[in-house]
Amino acid sequence: MTFAGRHLLTLAELSREEIYEVLEWSRLLKGKISHELAGRTLALIFRKPSTRTRVSFEVAMHQLGGHTVFLSAAESQLARGESIKDTARVMSRYVDVIAMRTYAQEEIEELARESRVPVINALTDMYHPMQVLADLRTVLDHKGTLEGLTYAYVGAGNNMSHTWILAASILGLELRVASPPGFGPSPDVLGLPEVAKHPPLLLEDPEEAVRGADVVVTDTWVSMGQEDTEAERRRVFGPYQVNPALVSLAAPDHIFLHCMPAHVGEEVTEEVLYGPNSVVLDEAENRLHVQKAWLAAVLGVAP
């Protein structure tokens, strides 16, 4: 399949077969050092703080022989009001691929429209496609398959739940999503054609979502940019904490996923995050491998 030059903004750009192909490439490229992207440059434009995303992208590009340029919002002319249009058009003259981490999905969509090079969503308020590809790779590593499993997402309707919903719909997976009333997934995501064909089961009871699940996923209650609602969210989401009592309802050999950073004692307890069913460190490592695979794919050197 041809991926060269393509944007990845939500996951909806990929078919079921293409997702599996990228995941297989991530397996093949794990630990591989090459010079295939020598002379090629990735620009990272970040409006939000980052640890895993920045480091994994930089290391991925380095392991393929390429170079990375990092720009925080404060260090670029975006901080002084330069338009996304001008940024995209100018950066396209300098680099071969752009990854952006920002707030509004509309901003990265505009960047892609105006860019002459591939654009990668490195996280927006609506979607986090590279992370969910890493999650899927982690499930494959530990379960040997993505199919025939029950997935439970417990927590807020945010970029992670939205991307999991898309992934499950495209792949035909059984996904249950448990959120407090008023804090569930966006109707805009639930109304997407891809999702309408295979929608998730939306629940308010986290126990019902987790019961018998093979994969349990959660995320922070307060995403970046929601700090003004932190007190209310802590109150509302209290019953949705992933703790030993809740995961005792899951399958005994379930795996626990969290994209991190985790707020221990809030959305997840220490016993679960660092427990025997947790695979969060493998999940974090897989960011490197799936991003490496995608960079290779869009720059035309996939295995």
WOJO-V253417 format. One record per backbone hydrogen bond with DSSP energy under -1.0 kcal/mol. NH is the residue of the N-H (numbers start at 1). CO is the residue of the C=O. If there is no record, write none. Layout:
# WOJO-V253417
NH;CO / NH;CO
This chain:
# WOJO-V253417
5;298 / 6;3 / 8;119 / 14;11 / 19;15 / 20;16 / 21;17 / 22;18 / 23;19 / 24;20 / 25;21 / 26;22 / 27;23 / 28;24 / 29;25 / 32;29 / 34;63 / 37;64 / 38;35 / 40;37 / 42;67 / 43;97 / 44;69 / 45;99 / 46;71 / 47;101 / 55;51 / 56;52 / 57;53 / 58;54 / 59;55 / 60;56 / 61;57 / 62;58 / 63;59 / 65;62 / 66;61 / 67;40 / 69;42 / 71;44 / 73;46 / 76;73 / 79;76 / 80;77 / 81;78 / 82;77 / 87;83 / 88;84 / 89;85 / 90;86 / 91;87 / 92;88 / 93;90 / 94;91 / 95;91 / 96;41 / 97;41 / 98;118 / 99;43 / 100;120 / 101;45 / 102;123 / 108;104 / 109;105 / 110;106 / 111;107 / 112;108 / 113;109 / 114;110 / 115;111 / 120;98 / 121;8 / 122;100 / 124;127 / 125;103 / 132;128 / 133;129 / 134;130 / 135;131 / 136;132 / 137;133 / 138;134 / 139;135 / 140;136 / 141;137 / 142;138 / 143;139 / 144;140 / 151;174 / 152;215 / 153;176 / 154;217 / 155;178 / 157;183 / 158;156 / 162;158 / 163;159 / 164;160 / 165;161 / 166;162 / 167;163 / 168;164 / 169;165 / 170;166 / 171;167 / 172;168 / 173;168 / 176;151 / 177;201 / 178;153 / 179;203 / 183;180 / 190;186 / 191;187 / 192;189 / 196;192 / 197;193 / 201;175 / 203;177 / 209;205 / 210;206 / 211;207 / 212;249 / 213;210 / 214;150 / 215;150 / 216;255 / 217;152 / 218;257 / 226;223 / 229;226 / 230;227 / 233;229 / 234;230 / 235;231 / 236;232 / 237;233 / 240;237 / 241;238 / 242;267 / 243;241 / 247;243 / 248;244 / 249;246 / 250;247 / 251;213 / 254;251 / 255;214 / 256;277 / 257;216 / 265;268 / 266;263 / 269;242 / 273;269 / 274;270 / 275;272 / 278;275 / 279;256 / 283;279 / 284;280 / 285;281 / 286;282 / 287;284 / 288;285 / 290;286 / 291;287 / 292;288 / 293;289 / 294;290 / 295;291 / 296;292 / 297;293 / 298;294 / 299;295 / 300;297 / 301;296
